[in-house]
Amino acid sequence: MGSYKSFEEYEEKTTSELKGNYTEILKGIGEDINREGIIKTPERAAKAMQFLTSGHCQDPAEILKGAMFAEDYNDMVIIKDIELYSLCEHHILPFFGKAHIAYIPNGYIVGLSKIPRVVDVYARRLQVQERLTHDILECINDTLKPKGVAVVIEASHMCMMMRGVQKQNSVTTTSGFRGQFEKIETRNEFLKLISNDLS
């Protein structure tokens, strides 16, 4: 998808191909592709997959750069409970949960809505939770160049809940820290502030 200039271009050029692929998948599992409930499923599934992987067409760094403001603020900024929905690249099944993100400005702050948008861009790609955490962390760190960044993601994975080990209540937590958050006292302050969400 990276070769396309926009999501619109990607959508236009791939709807037909993906629709055909989903038709073959439905045939392969023994479905009647002409029955009423299924006849439009290939097109719907194609459009859903295009949306769910649309993050490949977006540059999260540009989202941040478009809303950076000079500000003399040097304390921690935390955005908690950012909903995220992604697709596991191993089974193309959903994983979903929330992200907690903090940064310590270094001359610039960023519009608060841009942090969740960065999460969405990376989540709308075939992912693993570990890389998703790292991608968000490095994008904020490289673009804003703050004094520190922290990212914690909690997620439930349908590949563990619906198939495989079938563990319904398991939650995976990943984290990443840069700059001042590598200091134990700063990291602990952040974790304490989000501890109600992690308990």
Contacts in CASP RR format, 6 or more apart in sequence:
PFRMAT RR
TARGET T0000
AUTHOR 0000-0000-0000
METHOD contacts of the structure
MODEL  1
MGSYKSFEEYEEKTTSELKGNYTEILKGIGEDINREGIIKTPERAAKAMQ
FLTSGHCQDPAEILKGAMFAEDYNDMVIIKDIELYSLCEHHILPFFGKAH
IAYIPNGYIVGLSKIPRVVDVYARRLQVQERLTHDILECINDTLKPKGVA
VVIEASHMCMMMRGVQKQNSVTTTSGFRGQFEKIETRNEFLKLISNDLS
1 10 0 8 1.000
1 53 0 8 1.000
1 56 0 8 1.000
1 57 0 8 1.000
2 56 0 8 1.000
2 57 0 8 1.000
4 10 0 8 1.000
4 13 0 8 1.000
4 57 0 8 1.000
6 57 0 8 1.000
7 50 0 8 1.000
7 54 0 8 1.000
7 57 0 8 1.000
7 58 0 8 1.000
10 50 0 8 1.000
10 54 0 8 1.000
10 57 0 8 1.000
11 47 0 8 1.000
11 50 0 8 1.000
14 46 0 8 1.000
14 50 0 8 1.000
15 43 0 8 1.000
15 46 0 8 1.000
15 47 0 8 1.000
15 50 0 8 1.000
18 42 0 8 1.000
18 45 0 8 1.000
18 46 0 8 1.000
18 49 0 8 1.000
18 50 0 8 1.000
19 42 0 8 1.000
19 43 0 8 1.000
19 45 0 8 1.000
19 46 0 8 1.000
20 42 0 8 1.000
20 46 0 8 1.000
21 42 0 8 1.000
21 46 0 8 1.000
22 41 0 8 1.000
22 42 0 8 1.000
22 45 0 8 1.000
22 46 0 8 1.000
23 33 0 8 1.000
23 42 0 8 1.000
26 33 0 8 1.000
26 38 0 8 1.000
26 41 0 8 1.000
26 42 0 8 1.000
27 33 0 8 1.000
31 38 0 8 1.000
32 38 0 8 1.000
33 39 0 8 1.000
33 42 0 8 1.000
51 124 0 8 1.000
52 85 0 8 1.000
52 87 0 8 1.000
52 124 0 8 1.000
53 87 0 8 1.000
53 124 0 8 1.000
53 125 0 8 1.000
53 126 0 8 1.000
54 124 0 8 1.000
55 120 0 8 1.000
55 121 0 8 1.000
55 122 0 8 1.000
55 124 0 8 1.000
55 125 0 8 1.000
56 124 0 8 1.000
56 125 0 8 1.000
58 121 0 8 1.000
58 124 0 8 1.000
59 121 0 8 1.000
60 117 0 8 1.000
60 118 0 8 1.000
60 121 0 8 1.000
60 122 0 8 1.000
60 139 0 8 1.000
61 139 0 8 1.000
61 142 0 8 1.000
61 143 0 8 1.000
63 114 0 8 1.000
63 117 0 8 1.000
63 118 0 8 1.000
63 121 0 8 1.000
64 110 0 8 1.000
64 114 0 8 1.000
64 118 0 8 1.000
64 139 0 8 1.000
64 140 0 8 1.000
64 143 0 8 1.000
64 144 0 8 1.000
65 143 0 8 1.000
66 114 0 8 1.000
67 110 0 8 1.000
67 111 0 8 1.000
67 113 0 8 1.000
67 114 0 8 1.000
68 108 0 8 1.000
68 109 0 8 1.000
68 110 0 8 1.000
68 111 0 8 1.000
68 143 0 8 1.000
68 144 0 8 1.000
69 108 0 8 1.000
69 109 0 8 1.000
69 110 0 8 1.000
69 111 0 8 1.000
70 107 0 8 1.000
70 108 0 8 1.000
71 105 0 8 1.000
71 107 0 8 1.000
71 108 0 8 1.000
71 109 0 8 1.000
72 107 0 8 1.000
73 105 0 8 1.000
73 107 0 8 1.000
73 109 0 8 1.000
74 104 0 8 1.000
74 105 0 8 1.000
74 147 0 8 1.000
75 104 0 8 1.000
76 102 0 8 1.000
76 103 0 8 1.000
76 104 0 8 1.000
76 186 0 8 1.000
76 189 0 8 1.000
76 190 0 8 1.000
76 193 0 8 1.000
77 102 0 8 1.000
77 103 0 8 1.000
77 104 0 8 1.000
77 105 0 8 1.000
77 109 0 8 1.000
78 100 0 8 1.000
78 101 0 8 1.000
78 102 0 8 1.000
78 190 0 8 1.000
78 193 0 8 1.000
78 194 0 8 1.000
79 100 0 8 1.000
79 101 0 8 1.000
79 102 0 8 1.000
79 112 0 8 1.000
79 115 0 8 1.000
79 116 0 8 1.000
80 98 0 8 1.000
80 100 0 8 1.000
80 193 0 8 1.000
80 194 0 8 1.000
80 197 0 8 1.000
81 98 0 8 1.000
81 100 0 8 1.000
81 197 0 8 1.000
82 98 0 8 1.000
82 99 0 8 1.000
82 100 0 8 1.000
82 101 0 8 1.000
82 115 0 8 1.000
82 116 0 8 1.000
82 119 0 8 1.000
83 96 0 8 1.000
83 97 0 8 1.000
83 98 0 8 1.000
84 96 0 8 1.000
84 97 0 8 1.000
84 98 0 8 1.000
84 99 0 8 1.000
84 119 0 8 1.000
84 120 0 8 1.000
84 123 0 8 1.000
84 132 0 8 1.000
84 153 0 8 1.000
84 155 0 8 1.000
85 94 0 8 1.000
85 95 0 8 1.000
85 96 0 8 1.000
85 97 0 8 1.000
85 123 0 8 1.000
86 94 0 8 1.000
86 95 0 8 1.000
86 96 0 8 1.000
86 123 0 8 1.000
86 124 0 8 1.000
86 125 0 8 1.000
86 127 0 8 1.000
86 129 0 8 1.000
86 132 0 8 1.000
86 155 0 8 1.000
87 93 0 8 1.000
87 94 0 8 1.000
87 95 0 8 1.000
87 125 0 8 1.000
87 126 0 8 1.000
87 127 0 8 1.000
88 94 0 8 1.000
88 95 0 8 1.000
88 126 0 8 1.000
88 127 0 8 1.000
88 128 0 8 1.000
88 157 0 8 1.000
88 158 0 8 1.000
88 159 0 8 1.000
89 126 0 8 1.000
89 127 0 8 1.000
89 128 0 8 1.000
90 128 0 8 1.000
90 159 0 8 1.000
91 159 0 8 1.000
91 163 0 8 1.000
92 126 0 8 1.000
93 157 0 8 1.000
93 158 0 8 1.000
93 159 0 8 1.000
93 162 0 8 1.000
93 163 0 8 1.000
94 158 0 8 1.000
95 127 0 8 1.000
95 129 0 8 1.000
95 155 0 8 1.000
95 156 0 8 1.000
95 157 0 8 1.000
95 158 0 8 1.000
95 159 0 8 1.000
95 172 0 8 1.000
96 155 0 8 1.000
96 156 0 8 1.000
97 153 0 8 1.000
97 154 0 8 1.000
97 155 0 8 1.000
97 156 0 8 1.000
98 153 0 8 1.000
98 154 0 8 1.000
98 155 0 8 1.000
98 197 0 8 1.000
99 119 0 8 1.000
99 136 0 8 1.000
99 151 0 8 1.000
99 152 0 8 1.000
99 153 0 8 1.000
100 150 0 8 1.000
100 151 0 8 1.000
100 152 0 8 1.000
100 153 0 8 1.000
100 194 0 8 1.000
100 197 0 8 1.000
101 115 0 8 1.000
101 119 0 8 1.000
101 136 0 8 1.000
101 140 0 8 1.000
101 149 0 8 1.000
101 150 0 8 1.000
101 151 0 8 1.000
101 152 0 8 1.000
102 149 0 8 1.000
102 150 0 8 1.000
102 181 0 8 1.000
102 190 0 8 1.000
102 193 0 8 1.000
103 140 0 8 1.000
103 144 0 8 1.000
103 146 0 8 1.000
103 147 0 8 1.000
103 148 0 8 1.000
103 149 0 8 1.000
103 150 0 8 1.000
104 146 0 8 1.000
104 147 0 8 1.000
104 148 0 8 1.000
104 149 0 8 1.000
104 180 0 8 1.000
104 181 0 8 1.000
104 186 0 8 1.000
105 144 0 8 1.000
105 146 0 8 1.000
105 147 0 8 1.000
106 144 0 8 1.000
106 145 0 8 1.000
106 146 0 8 1.000
106 147 0 8 1.000
106 148 0 8 1.000
108 144 0 8 1.000
108 145 0 8 1.000
108 146 0 8 1.000
110 144 0 8 1.000
115 140 0 8 1.000
118 136 0 8 1.000
118 139 0 8 1.000
118 140 0 8 1.000
119 136 0 8 1.000
122 132 0 8 1.000
122 135 0 8 1.000
122 136 0 8 1.000
122 139 0 8 1.000
123 132 0 8 1.000
129 153 0 8 1.000
129 155 0 8 1.000
129 157 0 8 1.000
129 172 0 8 1.000
129 174 0 8 1.000
130 174 0 8 1.000
132 153 0 8 1.000
132 174 0 8 1.000
133 151 0 8 1.000
133 152 0 8 1.000
133 153 0 8 1.000
133 174 0 8 1.000
133 175 0 8 1.000
133 176 0 8 1.000
134 176 0 8 1.000
136 151 0 8 1.000
136 153 0 8 1.000
137 149 0 8 1.000
137 150 0 8 1.000
137 151 0 8 1.000
137 176 0 8 1.000
137 177 0 8 1.000
137 178 0 8 1.000
140 146 0 8 1.000
140 149 0 8 1.000
140 151 0 8 1.000
141 148 0 8 1.000
141 149 0 8 1.000
141 178 0 8 1.000
141 179 0 8 1.000
147 179 0 8 1.000
147 180 0 8 1.000
148 177 0 8 1.000
148 178 0 8 1.000
148 179 0 8 1.000
148 180 0 8 1.000
148 181 0 8 1.000
149 177 0 8 1.000
149 178 0 8 1.000
149 179 0 8 1.000
149 181 0 8 1.000
150 175 0 8 1.000
150 176 0 8 1.000
150 177 0 8 1.000
150 178 0 8 1.000
150 181 0 8 1.000
150 187 0 8 1.000
150 190 0 8 1.000
151 175 0 8 1.000
151 176 0 8 1.000
151 177 0 8 1.000
152 173 0 8 1.000
152 174 0 8 1.000
152 175 0 8 1.000
152 176 0 8 1.000
152 191 0 8 1.000
152 194 0 8 1.000
152 198 0 8 1.000
153 173 0 8 1.000
153 174 0 8 1.000
153 175 0 8 1.000
154 171 0 8 1.000
154 172 0 8 1.000
154 173 0 8 1.000
154 197 0 8 1.000
154 198 0 8 1.000
155 171 0 8 1.000
155 172 0 8 1.000
156 170 0 8 1.000
156 171 0 8 1.000
156 172 0 8 1.000
157 170 0 8 1.000
157 172 0 8 1.000
160 166 0 8 1.000
160 167 0 8 1.000
160 170 0 8 1.000
161 167 0 8 1.000
161 168 0 8 1.000
161 170 0 8 1.000
173 198 0 8 1.000
177 187 0 8 1.000
180 186 0 8 1.000
181 187 0 8 1.000
181 190 0 8 1.000
191 198 0 8 1.000
END
